[in-house]
Amino acid sequence: MNRQLAASLSVSIVYYNNDSYMEKVLEKIIRPLRESGIDCFLINNASTDRTESILKSHISEEDEHIRYLRSGENLGFGRAHNLVLETISSKYHLICNPDIIFESIEPLCACLDYMESEPSVGLATIRLLNGDGSLQYANKRSPNVLDLFLRRFMSRESAPAFIKRRMDRYEMRPEGYEQVVDVPFVTGAFMMIRTELLKAIEGFDPRYFLYFEDADLSRKIRLAGHRTVYFPGATAIHLWDRAPHKNLRMGGILLKNMFRFFGKWGWAWF
């Protein structure tokens, strides 16, 4: 057990109908967390597939720090993560996706050490790789209508040069992914946050069912006077599904929450 890490960090992961890939990745997530003694909350968001049975099959009676929660309904990403707000007492809390793979606890240790050394940082994310090992361009500028439209309806590979430059700007490619950089919109796939701060801002805005809750949380943290930062000194694999591009229903949810985000913070067109 890594006593320092266990005392400093807690983790929550939300699952909803993820049985298509859980068998491949779940043990890779649980094993390093189990060995470190970190309090880890596995939240089943009222799944209707085999998610519940798979989760329970990977948790034993000896797993005192691996906790299984089930919501009575599908609460959405943010509200489900908020379920643990009153329970956690760690210094830092990690919010991550169920399709994240840690080869060890080293990425968590490195990110935590970075935040310990930088008191101004309220939220940090790390270097994320696709399943094939290629870099995932997950850092984003603050959302605006033009950039969201281009991402939804255009392919970067086939776009004209001036459109490609615009898309690259939104993904912060000119800043690069080899150095620490402040990121206005941190991906919800991996968010390490100071727990006291997360509680002070009351976690995710529950009005977002899915999508834009991470952009909203990033903005709330910055408005509270803290930095939101990309730290490349730690790496994990993220098996990104790009569901809005494959599913009309998910695309509709994204559009609805885009209107909610701009309605709350003001419309930014470009």
DOMARVO-18494 format. One record per residue (C-alpha): residue number from 0; residue in three letters; chain; y negated, z, x. Coordinates in pm, whole numbers, always signed. Layout:
BEGIN
SITE  balum  fikol  lumgu      c2      c3      c1
SITE    NUM    Ala      A       Y       Z       X
...
//
This chain:
BEGIN
SITE  balum  fikol  lumgu      c2      c3      c1
SITE      0    Met      A      +0      +0      +0
SITE      1    Asn      A    -349     -84    +119
SITE      2    Arg      A    -517    +242     +14
SITE      3    Gln      A    -871    +127     +93
SITE      4    Leu      A    -831    -191    -111
SITE      5    Ala      A    -654      -9    -394
SITE      6    Ala      A    -939    +241    -421
SITE      7    Ser      A   -1208     -28    -410
SITE      8    Leu      A   -1079    -313    -626
SITE      9    Ser      A    -938    -380    -972
SITE     10    Val      A    -832    -716   -1116
SITE     11    Ser      A    -809    -867   -1464
SITE     12    Ile      A    -632   -1191   -1552
SITE     13    Val      A    -631   -1339   -1903
SITE     14    Tyr      A    -337   -1545   -2028
SITE     15    Tyr      A    -319   -1773   -2329
SITE     16    Asn      A     -18   -2005   -2375
SITE     17    Asn      A     +27   -2055   -2001
SITE     18    Asp      A    +406   -2073   -1989
SITE     19    Ser      A    +403   -2432   -1858
SITE     20    Tyr      A    +318   -2315   -1506
SITE     21    Met      A    +355   -1935   -1508
SITE     22    Glu      A    +703   -1928   -1357
SITE     23    Lys      A    +569   -2116   -1054
SITE     24    Val      A    +267   -1899    -985
SITE     25    Leu      A    +299   -1558   -1151
SITE     26    Glu      A    +502   -1389    -879
SITE     27    Lys      A    +266   -1527    -614
SITE     28    Ile      A     -17   -1348    -795
SITE     29    Ile      A    +162   -1023    -876
SITE     30    Arg      A    +340    -966    -544
SITE     31    Pro      A     +33    -918    -322
SITE     32    Leu      A    -138    -710    -591
SITE     33    Arg      A    +171    -492    -632
SITE     34    Glu      A    +203    -439    -257
SITE     35    Ser      A    -164    -345    -224
SITE     36    Gly      A    -162     -92    -508
SITE     37    Ile      A    -460    -256    -682
SITE     38    Asp      A    -501    -178   -1052
SITE     39    Cys      A    -425    -513   -1214
SITE     40    Phe      A    -462    -585   -1586
SITE     41    Leu      A    -258    -875   -1722
SITE     42    Ile      A    -411    -956   -2061
SITE     43    Asn      A    -209   -1162   -2308
SITE     44    Asn      A    -466   -1319   -2539
SITE     45    Ala      A    -232   -1341   -2843
SITE     46    Ser      A     -21   -1621   -2692
SITE     47    Thr      A    +225   -1798   -2919
SITE     48    Asp      A    +453   -1947   -2649
SITE     49    Arg      A    +672   -1771   -2387
SITE     50    Thr      A    +376   -1616   -2205
SITE     51    Glu      A    +455   -1263   -2326
SITE     52    Ser      A    +821   -1268   -2227
SITE     53    Ile      A    +740   -1418   -1885
SITE     54    Leu      A    +474   -1154   -1816
SITE     55    Lys      A    +702    -868   -1918
SITE     56    Ser      A    +989   -1004   -1710
SITE     57    His      A    +772    -977   -1397
SITE     58    Ile      A    +662    -619   -1461
SITE     59    Ser      A    +899    -329   -1394
SITE     60    Glu      A    +876     +41   -1482
SITE     61    Glu      A    +787    +108   -1118
SITE     62    Asp      A    +474    -104   -1144
SITE     63    Glu      A    +235    +182   -1217
SITE     64    His      A     -66     -27   -1116
SITE     65    Ile      A     +32    -348   -1301
SITE     66    Arg      A     -74    -302   -1662
SITE     67    Tyr      A     +11    -528   -1953
SITE     68    Leu      A    -232    -561   -2244
SITE     69    Arg      A    -201    -773   -2555
SITE     70    Ser      A    -489    -853   -2786
SITE     71    Gly      A    -427    -886   -3158
SITE     72    Glu      A    -600   -1223   -3167
SITE     73    Asn      A    -720   -1491   -2927
SITE     74    Leu      A   -1051   -1337   -2820
SITE     75    Gly      A   -1152   -1611   -2578
SITE     76    Phe      A   -1194   -1575   -2202
SITE     77    Gly      A   -1493   -1341   -2179
SITE     78    Arg      A   -1412   -1101   -2463
SITE     79    Ala      A   -1058   -1061   -2335
SITE     80    His      A   -1182    -968   -1987
SITE     81    Asn      A   -1426    -724   -2146
SITE     82    Leu      A   -1131    -525   -2283
SITE     83    Val      A   -1095    -345   -1949
SITE     84    Leu      A   -1463    -258   -1898
SITE     85    Glu      A   -1426     +98   -2023
SITE     86    Thr      A   -1104    +151   -1826
SITE     87    Ile      A   -1187     +38   -1473
SITE     88    Ser      A   -1338    +281   -1222
SITE     89    Ser      A   -1320     +67    -909
SITE     90    Lys      A   -1615     -24    -687
SITE     91    Tyr      A   -1545    -395    -732
SITE     92    His      A   -1372    -587   -1007
SITE     93    Leu      A   -1212    -929    -969
SITE     94    Ile      A   -1204   -1170   -1262
SITE     95    Cys      A    -974   -1463   -1197
SITE     96    Asn      A    -777   -1733   -1372
SITE     97    Pro      A    -399   -1721   -1423
SITE     98    Asp      A    -364   -2042   -1221
SITE     99    Ile      A    -497   -1884    -899
SITE    100    Ile      A    -249   -1845    -613
SITE    101    Phe      A    -293   -1587    -336
SITE    102    Glu      A     -61   -1624     -40
SITE    103    Ser      A    -150   -1265     +56
SITE    104    Ile      A    -414   -1000     -12
SITE    105    Glu      A    -621   -1126    +282
SITE    106    Pro      A    -860   -1335     +68
SITE    107    Leu      A    -934   -1028    -143
SITE    108    Cys      A    -987    -809    +162
SITE    109    Ala      A   -1216   -1067    +325
SITE    110    Cys      A   -1429   -1113     +12
SITE    111    Leu      A   -1455    -739     -43
SITE    112    Asp      A   -1554    -680    +321
SITE    113    Tyr      A   -1823    -946    +286
SITE    114    Met      A   -1967    -780     -24
SITE    115    Glu      A   -1960    -443    +150
SITE    116    Ser      A   -2171    -592    +429
SITE    117    Glu      A   -2419    -755    +187
SITE    118    Pro      A   -2556    -503     -65
SITE    119    Ser      A   -2777    -770    -226
SITE    120    Val      A   -2473    -967    -343
SITE    121    Gly      A   -2365    -874    -694
SITE    122    Leu      A   -2110   -1152    -743
SITE    123    Ala      A   -1910   -1353    -490
SITE    124    Thr      A   -1666   -1640    -516
SITE    125    Ile      A   -1452   -1793    -242
SITE    126    Arg      A   -1327   -2128    -117
SITE    127    Leu      A   -1092   -2280    -375
SITE    128    Leu      A    -840   -2553    -301
SITE    129    Asn      A    -655   -2788    -534
SITE    130    Gly      A    -277   -2779    -545
SITE    131    Asp      A    -261   -3060    -287
SITE    132    Gly      A    -477   -2862     -42
SITE    133    Ser      A    -796   -3060     -97
SITE    134    Leu      A   -1127   -2880    -143
SITE    135    Gln      A   -1236   -2797    -498
SITE    136    Tyr      A   -1609   -2846    -545
SITE    137    Ala      A   -1650   -2546    -773
SITE    138    Asn      A   -2007   -2440    -685
SITE    139    Lys      A   -2264   -2550    -942
SITE    140    Arg      A   -2637   -2552    -992
SITE    141    Ser      A   -2773   -2414   -1319
SITE    142    Pro      A   -2648   -2633   -1606
SITE    143    Asn      A   -2867   -2904   -1753
SITE    144    Val      A   -2796   -3171   -2011
SITE    145    Leu      A   -2807   -3470   -1776
SITE    146    Asp      A   -2558   -3330   -1524
SITE    147    Leu      A   -2320   -3212   -1795
SITE    148    Phe      A   -2335   -3555   -1961
SITE    149    Leu      A   -2256   -3732   -1632
SITE    150    Arg      A   -1962   -3498   -1559
SITE    151    Arg      A   -1818   -3548   -1905
SITE    152    Phe      A   -1849   -3925   -1935
SITE    153    Met      A   -1859   -4070   -1582
SITE    154    Ser      A   -1620   -4080   -1291
SITE    155    Arg      A   -1779   -3991    -959
SITE    156    Glu      A   -1553   -4235    -774
SITE    157    Ser      A   -1670   -4537    -975
SITE    158    Ala      A   -2031   -4432   -1036
SITE    159    Pro      A   -2326   -4615    -876
SITE    160    Ala      A   -2462   -4456    -560
SITE    161    Phe      A   -2764   -4294    -727
SITE    162    Ile      A   -2543   -4139    -998
SITE    163    Lys      A   -2299   -4016    -736
SITE    164    Arg      A   -2585   -3850    -547
SITE    165    Arg      A   -2689   -3674    -867
SITE    166    Met      A   -2335   -3555    -935
SITE    167    Asp      A   -2302   -3437    -576
SITE    168    Arg      A   -2624   -3243    -611
SITE    169    Tyr      A   -2492   -3057    -917
SITE    170    Glu      A   -2176   -2962    -724
SITE    171    Met      A   -2391   -2849    -430
SITE    172    Arg      A   -2218   -3088    -191
SITE    173    Pro      A   -2535   -3142     +19
SITE    174    Glu      A   -2537   -2767     +95
SITE    175    Gly      A   -2177   -2792    +211
SITE    176    Tyr      A   -1879   -2567    +159
SITE    177    Glu      A   -1852   -2437    +515
SITE    178    Gln      A   -2125   -2172    +501
SITE    179    Val      A   -2239   -1887    +280
SITE    180    Val      A   -2474   -2018     +13
SITE    181    Asp      A   -2633   -1875    -301
SITE    182    Val      A   -2481   -2041    -608
SITE    183    Pro      A   -2661   -2030    -946
SITE    184    Phe      A   -2342   -2099   -1146
SITE    185    Val      A   -2029   -1929   -1010
SITE    186    Thr      A   -1694   -2043   -1148
SITE    187    Gly      A   -1500   -1798   -1365
SITE    188    Ala      A   -1184   -1895   -1175
SITE    189    Phe      A   -1271   -1631    -912
SITE    190    Met      A   -1552   -1378    -957
SITE    191    Met      A   -1564   -1059    -750
SITE    192    Ile      A   -1832    -837    -902
SITE    193    Arg      A   -1967    -490    -837
SITE    194    Thr      A   -1812    -287   -1118
SITE    195    Glu      A   -2119     -74   -1181
SITE    196    Leu      A   -2323    -393   -1220
SITE    197    Leu      A   -2064    -555   -1448
SITE    198    Lys      A   -2078    -251   -1676
SITE    199    Ala      A   -2458    -236   -1664
SITE    200    Ile      A   -2488    -593   -1797
SITE    201    Glu      A   -2207    -524   -2048
SITE    202    Gly      A   -1972    -786   -1906
SITE    203    Phe      A   -1944   -1129   -2061
SITE    204    Asp      A   -2150   -1226   -2362
SITE    205    Pro      A   -1886   -1213   -2640
SITE    206    Arg      A   -2045   -1503   -2827
SITE    207    Tyr      A   -1888   -1752   -2584
SITE    208    Phe      A   -1529   -1823   -2677
SITE    209    Leu      A   -1461   -2044   -2376
SITE    210    Tyr      A   -1679   -2231   -2125
SITE    211    Phe      A   -2032   -2136   -2012
SITE    212    Glu      A   -1948   -1764   -2017
SITE    213    Asp      A   -1933   -1778   -1638
SITE    214    Ala      A   -2269   -1958   -1614
SITE    215    Asp      A   -2414   -1700   -1850
SITE    216    Leu      A   -2274   -1407   -1650
SITE    217    Ser      A   -2403   -1557   -1325
SITE    218    Arg      A   -2750   -1582   -1473
SITE    219    Lys      A   -2743   -1225   -1606
SITE    220    Ile      A   -2648   -1096   -1262
SITE    221    Arg      A   -2932   -1286   -1095
SITE    222    Leu      A   -3181   -1162   -1355
SITE    223    Ala      A   -3062    -808   -1279
SITE    224    Gly      A   -3184    -864    -922
SITE    225    His      A   -2857    -948    -746
SITE    226    Arg      A   -2738   -1257    -562
SITE    227    Thr      A   -2449   -1478    -674
SITE    228    Val      A   -2286   -1620    -363
SITE    229    Tyr      A   -2017   -1854    -233
SITE    230    Phe      A   -1826   -1700     +60
SITE    231    Pro      A   -1609   -1952    +249
SITE    232    Gly      A   -1438   -1690    +467
SITE    233    Ala      A   -1157   -1650    +211
SITE    234    Thr      A    -942   -1913     +43
SITE    235    Ala      A    -715   -1937    -261
SITE    236    Ile      A    -544   -2220    -450
SITE    237    His      A    -667   -2300    -800
SITE    238    Leu      A    -447   -2527   -1013
SITE    239    Trp      A    -740   -2660   -1215
SITE    240    Asp      A    -638   -2825   -1543
SITE    241    Arg      A    -966   -2992   -1654
SITE    242    Ala      A    -867   -2929   -2017
SITE    243    Pro      A   -1195   -3054   -2176
SITE    244    His      A   -1132   -3398   -2030
SITE    245    Lys      A    -780   -3415   -2178
SITE    246    Asn      A    -817   -3250   -2516
SITE    247    Leu      A   -1063   -3331   -2796
SITE    248    Arg      A   -1047   -2978   -2934
SITE    249    Met      A   -1131   -2823   -2596
SITE    250    Gly      A   -1409   -3077   -2553
SITE    251    Gly      A   -1549   -2965   -2888
SITE    252    Ile      A   -1539   -2599   -2779
SITE    253    Leu      A   -1720   -2691   -2458
SITE    254    Leu      A   -1992   -2873   -2656
SITE    255    Lys      A   -2037   -2582   -2898
SITE    256    Asn      A   -2080   -2333   -2615
SITE    257    Met      A   -2314   -2567   -2429
SITE    258    Phe      A   -2546   -2551   -2734
SITE    259    Arg      A   -2504   -2173   -2736
SITE    260    Phe      A   -2596   -2147   -2366
SITE    261    Phe      A   -2909   -2363   -2394
SITE    262    Gly      A   -3004   -2195   -2720
SITE    263    Lys      A   -3000   -1861   -2540
SITE    264    Trp      A   -3165   -1959   -2211
SITE    265    Gly      A   -3376   -2260   -2306
SITE    266    Trp      A   -3295   -2629   -2290
SITE    267    Ala      A   -3290   -2784   -1943
SITE    268    Trp      A   -3264   -3161   -1970
SITE    269    Phe      A   -3240   -3266   -1603
//
